[in-house]
Amino acid sequence: MSDRLIDVQEYVNARRISAFQWSIVVVCVLLMVVDVYDVAAIGYSAPLIIEQWQIDKSVFGVIVSAGVFGMAAGALLNGVLTDYLSPKKVLISALLIYALCTIASAYARDPVMLGVLRFFTGCGIGAAVPISVVLTHEYSPQRVRALLTSVTVCGTYAGAVICGWVAAALMPTHGWQIVFLIGGVAPLVLAVICLVHLPEPLQYMVLKHRPARQVARVLRKIDRTASLDGARFTVRVDGADHKQSNELKVILSRRMRLSTLMLWSIYFLGVVVYYVMMSWLPTMLRENGMSIREGALITSLLVTGAIFGALLFGWLMDRFEQHMVLVIGLSTGVVLGGVMAYQINQPAYLPISAFAAGFCTIGTISSMFALAASTYSPDGRTAGISWMNGVGRFGGLLGPIVAAALLRQGMAVGMVLVWLMMVPTGLQVVGLLLKRACARRLSEDRRSPDAGAMMSEIV
């Protein structure tokens, strides 16, 4: 019995999803909901803050940018912190920072104070998102891993919707502060739930040589009938990369460097498209002669399409080669982006093309987290997802700035969509094909006798 070795990922793959695993997915979805609730909160409260403080829109733009910079910084820092603190500790710390800074934002008295608080709030959000993805990935069986990861990321869209409901219902009578107060209390509750209920990532515990009884205790929650007494636990990692001293060195190692750079580039371009569509599409449609209601409807259809797209692509990625699923989705998105640009002056058909374009373009952005999680072995997964997310956030800064510059120069709305939707999406296709070539080369290297997998075990 004492000589029995159990690969923890194979253990998860061989069993039905337990109530314990579903509870982890639900908590991770809620983490995404509260994170993006806060991102949306600053947008919904903008008109009242600008009116109350009598500040220029450009000043408020700096406040919003501070939050985006914070999210990038938090994501990048998370990739380093998890080498020294456990992912669970980083997650709970991030939630507390996010919660306290969000509550404090309700009591801000000037733009400088609010901007500083938005930066640190963003740091908390940026650090929490990658860990949520890693937890979902490692506690999901391989047959539904990409789908459940996409479900988790779709919590971001729900957060924006819930924030809109709260703002519409309570801001008229309680002011803009109520949105932040509610947004700050929710992560405090989640921090307690995470402390009590969430385990560390499963493969992380093996790699860090946590006591076998600690790993067994978690595995018994997945299957209470399993006999684990005296067992030792293993997880497969790349032998060459496992020799690196920290996660950042793993994802930037000679074998992984090109794959990492491709992931960063692809996700960066996807975030450019997402932020351009979410930040400027209603305004562009308004300037093109549509009503506010029509612009809001078309933008909401874009997001609705993204939700269905993310779920379908996640389901397909569990069954077919992941890169090609996304290549086909994005290639279709290039065509549909062109159709949307062409139909910008035809309101009767624009809702359909907006839904379809969101399905194929923004839907694939959510699926990028599943691709990143499967790209890296456990000893580089958290840093890989964190840095992809962090670098991508800068696309959220660049996209709206470029869109504003093009509109100021008088470029037609349809051409703006061509340059900032079709072109980035086409470049994503090229990046994915290069990334696929890297993945095939890595797969061949791993099968070679000189670069075989390495087993890390708990004695």
N, C-alpha and C positions, 0 to 999 in steps of 0.2 A: 504493500500500500504506500509506503514512504517513498518508493522509487517512481511513483506515477506522476507524469508530467501532463499538465493541462494547458493548452494554448487558449488564452482567455477569449480571443476573438472567435476561434472555432467553437468554443463553448456557447457563445452568444448566437452564432450562426445556426447552430444545430437545434435551437429551441424556438418555440413559439414566443411571441412578444408577451411578456408578463405585465401585470398591473403596475409593478414597480417601474418597468421601462416606459410604459405609457405615461406614468406620472412625471418622469424625467422630461419627456418630450413636452408635456403640458407646461411644466415650469419654464422650460427653455423658450417656448412660444410666448409665455407671459413676459419673460425678460425682454424679448424683442418688442412686444406691445408697449411696455412702459418706456423703453428706450426711444422709440420713434414717436410716441406720444409727446415727449418733450421736444423733439425736433420740430414737430408740427405746432407745438404750443406757441413758439415765438412768432410763427407766421400768423396764426389766428389772432394773437394779441397785438400785432403790429399797429393796426389803425388806431386803437385806443391809446397805446403808449405814445405814438407820434402826436396825437391830439392833446393828450394830457401834459406831456413834457414840452410841447411846441418845438420839436426838433425836426431837422431836415431828413428826408428819406435816405440820403447818402450816409448820414450818421447812423441811422438804424441799420443800414446795410453793413456797416463795420461791426455792429453788435452781432448780427447774424453770422458774419464771417468768423468772428471770434469763436463761436460755437463749433463751426466746421473745422477750424484749426485745432480746437480742443479734441474733437473726435479723431482727427488724424494723429495727434500727439498721443492720445490714450491708446490707440490701436498699436502704434509703433512701440510705445513703452511697454505694452503688455507682452510683446514678443520677447522682451528682455527680462521683465520681472518674473515670468514663470520659470526662469532658470534658478531663481533664488527663493521664491515663494511658491506654494502650491497653487494650481489654477483656482481651487475653491476659495482660498484666502484672497487672491487677487479679485475674484468675482465679487465677494462680499464687500471688500474694501471699495471697489468701484461703485457698487450700489449705494453704499453709505455716502460717498462723496457726491454722487449724482443726486441722491435724495436731499441732502442738506443744502447743496448749492441751489437746487430747484426751489426749495422752500424759501431760502434766503432771497431768491430772485423776486419773490412776491413783495419783498420789503425794500427793494432797491429804490433809491431816490434820485439817481442820475444815470446818464448813459455809460459813464466810466465804470461805475459799480456793477451795472447790469452786464456790461461787456466782460468784465473779469469773471463774474459768476458764470456767464455762459461758457467761457473758456474751460473752467474747471468742471462744469456740468458735462461738456463735450468729452473731456478726458475720461470721466466715469463711463459714459456711453461707449466710447471707443474701446475701452478695455473690456467691457462686459460682453459685447456682441460676439467676438471670436470664441470665447469660452463656451457660450451657449451652443455654437455650432459644433465644437469639439465634443461636448457632452452628448449631444444628439447622435453624432456620427459613431462614437465609440460604444454606445449602448444600443445601437440598432443593428439587427442582423443584416448581412450583406444584401439579401434579396430585396430589402425595402429601404436601404440606407440613404440613397440619393433622394428618394421620395420624402422620407421623414425629415431630412435636412432641409429640403425645399419648403415643407410645411412649416418648419420652425422659422425660416427666413420670411415666410409670408405673414408672420406676426407683425412685421413692420408695417404692412399696409393696414392691418386692423388697428394698430396704434394711431395712425393718422386719422382714420375714420372716427374712432372713439373720441379723440381730442376734438374733432369737429362737432360731435354731438354735445360734448361738455361745454364747449365755447358757445354754441348756439343757445343752449338751454340756460346757462348760468351767467355768462358775461354781461348781458344787458342789465341784470339786477345786482350782480355782485362785483362787477369790474373785472379787469384783466387779471388781477391777482389770483382769483379763484382757480384759474386754469393751472397756475404753477403750484398752488397749495395742494390740489388734488394730485397733480403730477409728482409731487415730492413725497406724499404719504404712501403711494402705491409701491415704490421701490423699497421703502423701509419695511413694509410688510413682506415683500419678496425676499429681502435680505434675511429676515428671520426664518422664512420657509427654507431658503437655501442652506442656512446654517444647520437646521435641524434635519432636513430631508435629503438634500443633494449629496451624492458621494463625489469623490475625486474622479476624474476621467479614468476609466478602467485600465487602459494600457499604460497610462502615466504611473499608476501605482506599481505596476510590474517593473517598469523601467527604473523607477526610483528605489527599487528593492524594499518596498513597504512589507511589513510582516505578512506571512502567508495567511495567518488567521484573519487579517484585515481584508485581504482580497477575497478569501472564502466567505466572509460575512456578507459581502456585497453580492457575490455570485449566488449565494443561497436565496437572496431576495428575488433573483431571476428564476430560480428553480429550487423550490423548497425540498424536493425529493432527492436532489443530487447528493451523492456521497463524496465529500471533499476532505475527510479526515486524513491528515498526513500527506496530502497532495502538494506538489510544487507547481508554480504557475509560470508560464512563458509567454512571450509575444515576439513576433517576427519583426526585425528591423533590418535595414541595409547594413551589412557588415562594415563597409568602407565609411559610410557617413556616421555610423554609431560611434566611431572613434573621436568625433569632433567634441569639443569641450562644452559647447552650448548650442541651443536651437538655431540661433541666427547663423552660426557657422555651418550648420547642417543644410539650411535652405540656400546658402550661398556657396556651398562646396562646388568643386569642379563638375561633379556629376549632375548637380541640381540647378546650377546657376542659370542656364538658359531657360529651363522650365519656369523658374521663379520669375525671371524678367518678363517672360511671355505672359504669365498670369497677371503680373502687375499691369502690363500694358493693356491687356484685354479688359481687365476690370476697370482701369482708369477710363478707357474710352466708353465703357458701358455707363459709368457714373456720369460722364459728360452728357450723354444722351438723356439719362434719367433726370438730371437736374435742369437741363434745358427745357425738357417737356413739362416738368412740374412747376418750374419757376416762371417760365415765359409763355407757355402755350395759351393760357387764358388771356393774357395781355395781347398776344399776337392775333388771336381770333377776334378779340374786341376791336382792335385797330383795323381788322379786315371787314368790319361791318356787322359782326355777330353781337347778340346781346350777352350780358353777363351770365344769364341763365344758360344759354347755349354753350358758352365757353366752359362753364363749370361742368355741364353734362358731358361734353366731349372729353374733358380731362379726366373725369371720373370713369368714363368708359375705357380710357387708356389704362388706368390703374386696374380696373376690373379684368381687362384682358390680360394684364401682367400676372394677376393671381392665378387665373386658369392656365396660363402658359407655364408658369413656374411649376405647378403641380403636374402638368402633363410631361414637361421635360424631365422632371425628377423621376416620374414613373418610367419613362423611356430609358433614362440613363441607368436604371437598375437592370435593364434587359438587353441593351445594345451598347456598342462602343460609345463611351461618353462624349468624346471630342466630336465625333461625327453627328451625334444627336444635336449638339449645339451649333455645329457648322450648318447643318440643314436648316435649323431654326433661324439663325441669323441671316443666312442667304435669302430665306423667304422674307425676313424682316427688311432687307435692303429693298426688295421689290415693293413690299407693302408701304415702306416709308415713301417711296416714289409715288405710289398711288395716293397716299395721304396728302403729299405736297401738291399733286395735280388737282385733287378734289377740294383744296382749301377754300375755293369759292363756290362749292356745291354742298350746301348744308344738308341736303337730303341724303347724300351718300357718305358724308364725312364721319358720322358716328360709327358706321360699320368698319370703315378703313382705320379709324382710330383704335377701335377694339382689337382689330386684327394686328395692327402695328405694335400695340402694347403687348399683345400675346407673344409676339415673336422677338421683340427687341428688349423690352424691360423684363419680360418673363425669363429670358436667358440670364439677366444680371443676377437674379436670385439663385439660379442654378449654378453660378460660378462658385458659390461656397461649397457645394457638394463636390465639384471638380477639384477644388483646392484641397479639400479634406482627403480625397482619395489619391492626390498626387504625392503627398508627403507621408513618410512612415511616422510612427508615433513620436519619435524623438525630435521631429521638426514640425509636427502638425500645427501646434498652437501658434508658433512663431510664423509659419507659412501663411495661415489664415489671417493673423493679426496684421502682418505687413502688407498683404494684398489689400486688406480693408483700409489700412492707413494711407497707402499710396493712392488708392482709388479716391479717397476723400478729396484729394487735391483736384480731381476732375470736377467735383462739385463746386469748387471755387472758379475754375477756369471756364466751364461751360456757360454759366449765366453771364459772365463778363464778356465773352466773345459774342454771345447772342445779342447783348445790349449794344455792343459796338457795331455789329452788322445792321441792326435796326436803325441806329442813329444815322448811319450812312445812307439810309433810304432803301435798303435791299428789300425786295418783296418777301412776304411771309413764306411763300412756297419755296423760294431759293434758300432762305434761312434753314428751313427743314431739310433741304437737300444737303447743305453743307454740314449741319450739326446733328443730323439723324442718319442719313444714308451713308455719308462718307465715314464717320466713326464706326458704324455697323459693318461696313465693308472691310475696314481695317481690322476689326475684330475677327472676321472670318479668316483673314490672312494669318493673324496671330494664332488662332486656334489650330490651323493646319501646321504651323511651325511647332506649336506645343505638342501636337499629336506625333510629329516626327521625333521630338525629344522623348516622349513617353515610350515609343516603340524602341528607341535605342536603349533607354534605361531598362526596359523589359528584357532585351537581349543580354545586357550586361548582368542582370540579376540571375539569368539562367546559366551564365558561364560558370565553370568550376572555380575560377579565381576570384569571383566576386559574389559568392553565395550568401544567402541570408544568414544572419547571426541570431542566435537565440539568447535572449536575456532572461535569466530565471531567478526566482526567489528560492533560497535554500531553507 
